[in-house]
C-alpha cells in the first residue's frame, strides 16, 4: 500500500498501537510509527490527539515489526504470569496474594500489574469479563 500511496503523492505510515483498552480510553496509547521522517512528523500531531507516546521506528513497515515483537514479549509474559498464578493456587497460595507479591518483587510485569490474565485479581480486564476481547469490530 505504501508504494501506491506514495505514487499518488499521499502520506502513508503504519502506526499500530499498544496499551490496550485502558490506554485507549485514557488517550494514552503508544503509536509505533513506520515511515519516513517527514511522514512521521506530518502524522505525529494527529496521533498525539489519541496517544501519549509516538515512536518513530524507521521506514515503512517497521511500526508493524515493533508491534509484533512487543506482542511476542507480551504473550510470553502473559503465559508466565498465568502459569505462576496457577502454580501458586495448586500449591495452596492465593493467586491474588501471589500477584500482589509479584508486583512488589522481581516478577512484576505489565501483565501482573495492569492486565492480569487470571480472573478475580484485577477489575476491567478480559479475565474478569469471560475473556471477551476489548477491540472487537464488526
Kinemage of the C-alpha trace (Angstrom):
@kinemage 1
@onewidth
@group {chain A} dominant
@subgroup {mainchain}
@vectorlist {calphas} color= white
{ca unk a 1} P 0.000 0.000 0.000
{ca unk a 2} L 2.861 2.391 0.757
{ca unk a 3} L 4.197 2.476 -2.829
{ca unk a 4} L 0.688 3.039 -4.217
{ca unk a 5} L 0.036 5.880 -1.780
{ca unk a 6} L 3.435 7.444 -2.455
{ca unk a 7} L 2.876 7.224 -6.227
{ca unk a 8} L -0.225 9.367 -5.711
{ca unk a 9} L 1.626 11.870 -3.526
{ca unk a 10} L -0.092 10.718 -0.350
{ca unk a 11} L 1.406 10.328 3.093
{ca unk a 12} L 1.440 6.724 4.271
{ca unk a 13} L 2.626 5.332 7.567
{ca unk a 14} L 1.998 2.170 9.507
{ca unk a 15} L 1.148 3.078 13.094
{ca unk a 16} L -0.022 0.145 15.212
{ca unk a 17} L -0.868 0.891 18.820
{ca unk a 18} L -0.083 -0.633 22.166
{ca unk a 19} L -1.665 -0.022 25.541
{ca unk a 20} L -4.945 -1.933 25.230
{ca unk a 21} L -8.417 -0.701 26.135
{ca unk a 22} L -7.412 1.217 29.302
{ca unk a 23} L -4.917 3.334 27.353
{ca unk a 24} L -7.389 3.864 24.514
{ca unk a 25} L -9.976 5.148 26.970
{ca unk a 26} L -7.418 7.386 28.693
{ca unk a 27} L -5.936 8.693 25.434
{ca unk a 28} L -2.502 7.399 26.434
{ca unk a 29} L -1.884 4.845 23.673
{ca unk a 30} L 1.586 4.310 22.273
{ca unk a 31} L 1.865 4.550 18.486
{ca unk a 32} L 4.695 2.664 16.755
{ca unk a 33} L 5.187 4.547 13.506
{ca unk a 34} L 6.869 3.291 10.349
{ca unk a 35} L 7.534 5.783 7.571
{ca unk a 36} L 9.967 8.460 6.512
{ca unk a 37} L 10.979 11.166 8.970
{ca unk a 38} L 8.833 13.664 7.053
{ca unk a 39} L 5.802 11.336 7.129
{ca unk a 40} L 6.330 10.720 10.842
{ca unk a 41} L 6.487 14.469 11.527
{ca unk a 42} L 3.333 15.017 9.450
{ca unk a 43} L 1.224 12.485 11.387
{ca unk a 44} L 2.684 12.969 14.873
{ca unk a 45} L 0.388 15.902 15.828
{ca unk a 46} L -2.666 13.862 14.803
{ca unk a 47} L -1.536 10.812 16.765
{ca unk a 48} L -0.813 12.926 19.854
{ca unk a 49} L -4.562 13.562 19.977
{ca unk a 50} L -5.045 9.873 20.763
{ca unk a 51} L -1.817 8.831 22.396
{ca unk a 52} L 0.958 9.797 24.740
{ca unk a 53} L 3.981 8.094 23.192
{ca unk a 54} L 4.611 8.420 19.469
{ca unk a 55} L 7.694 6.423 18.475
{ca unk a 56} L 9.348 6.638 15.061
{ca unk a 57} L 10.597 3.099 14.369
{ca unk a 58} L 12.138 3.684 10.945
{ca unk a 59} L 10.935 3.130 7.395
{ca unk a 60} L 7.536 1.888 6.296
{ca unk a 61} L 6.692 -1.427 7.942
{ca unk a 62} L 8.902 -1.006 10.989
{ca unk a 63} L 5.948 0.019 13.150
{ca unk a 64} L 4.447 -3.393 12.419
{ca unk a 65} L 7.775 -5.062 13.221
{ca unk a 66} L 7.885 -3.295 16.594
{ca unk a 67} L 4.267 -4.283 17.294
{ca unk a 68} L 4.748 -7.977 16.540
{ca unk a 69} L 7.937 -8.090 18.627
{ca unk a 70} L 6.151 -6.356 21.508
{ca unk a 71} L 3.215 -8.792 21.188
{ca unk a 72} L 5.609 -11.730 21.326
{ca unk a 73} L 7.077 -10.440 24.572
{ca unk a 74} L 3.590 -9.768 25.934
{ca unk a 75} L 2.463 -13.304 25.087
{ca unk a 76} L 5.460 -14.795 26.871
{ca unk a 77} L 4.803 -12.592 29.917
{ca unk a 78} L 1.082 -13.454 29.928
{ca unk a 79} L 1.845 -17.168 29.810
{ca unk a 80} L 4.430 -16.914 32.576
{ca unk a 81} L 2.116 -14.825 34.774
{ca unk a 82} L -0.801 -17.216 34.253
{ca unk a 83} L 1.369 -20.273 34.930
{ca unk a 84} L 2.863 -18.659 38.039
{ca unk a 85} L -0.555 -17.857 39.476
{ca unk a 86} L -1.859 -21.350 38.674
{ca unk a 87} L 1.165 -22.955 40.349
{ca unk a 88} L 0.660 -20.776 43.430
{ca unk a 89} L -3.002 -21.831 43.563
{ca unk a 90} L -2.169 -25.528 43.166
{ca unk a 91} L 0.369 -25.237 45.984
{ca unk a 92} L -2.130 -23.581 48.309
{ca unk a 93} L -1.288 -19.885 47.905
{ca unk a 94} L -3.955 -17.383 46.883
{ca unk a 95} L -3.417 -16.208 43.277
{ca unk a 96} L -4.380 -12.691 44.414
{ca unk a 97} L -1.717 -12.758 47.126
{ca unk a 98} L 0.827 -14.177 44.686
{ca unk a 99} L 0.025 -11.405 42.208
{ca unk a 100} L 0.482 -8.831 44.982
{ca unk a 101} L 3.862 -10.399 45.734
{ca unk a 102} L 4.851 -10.300 42.056
{ca unk a 103} L 4.049 -6.597 41.941
{ca unk a 104} L 6.415 -5.748 44.800
{ca unk a 105} L 9.230 -8.014 43.667
{ca unk a 106} L 11.261 -9.049 40.645
{ca unk a 107} L 8.362 -10.880 38.958
{ca unk a 108} L 6.432 -7.653 38.328
{ca unk a 109} L 5.312 -7.023 34.750
{ca unk a 110} L 2.636 -5.133 32.847
{ca unk a 111} L 0.643 -8.385 32.894
{ca unk a 112} L 0.658 -8.745 36.671
{ca unk a 113} L 0.200 -5.046 37.339
{ca unk a 114} L -2.224 -3.827 34.656
{ca unk a 115} L -3.692 -6.721 32.624
{ca unk a 116} L -3.650 -9.839 34.794
{ca unk a 117} L -4.597 -12.994 32.862
{ca unk a 118} L -6.176 -14.691 35.898
{ca unk a 119} L -9.781 -13.926 36.906
{ca unk a 120} L -10.651 -12.362 40.229
{ca unk a 121} L -7.492 -10.297 40.631
{ca unk a 122} L -7.926 -7.083 38.629
{ca unk a 123} L -11.098 -5.360 37.520
{ca unk a 124} L -11.792 -4.235 33.944
{ca unk a 125} L -9.570 -6.822 32.248
{ca unk a 126} L -10.639 -9.644 29.903
{ca unk a 127} L -10.008 -12.313 32.557
{ca unk a 128} L -12.791 -10.748 34.637
{ca unk a 129} L -15.094 -10.500 31.626
{ca unk a 130} L -15.142 -14.142 30.475
{ca unk a 131} L -12.045 -13.296 28.427
{ca unk a 132} L -14.096 -11.240 25.972
{ca unk a 133} L -11.879 -9.093 23.744
{ca unk a 134} L -11.807 -5.343 24.007
{ca unk a 135} L -11.021 -4.125 20.487
{ca unk a 136} L -13.635 -6.083 18.558
{ca unk a 137} L -15.130 -4.634 15.380
{ca unk a 138} L -17.867 -5.951 13.124
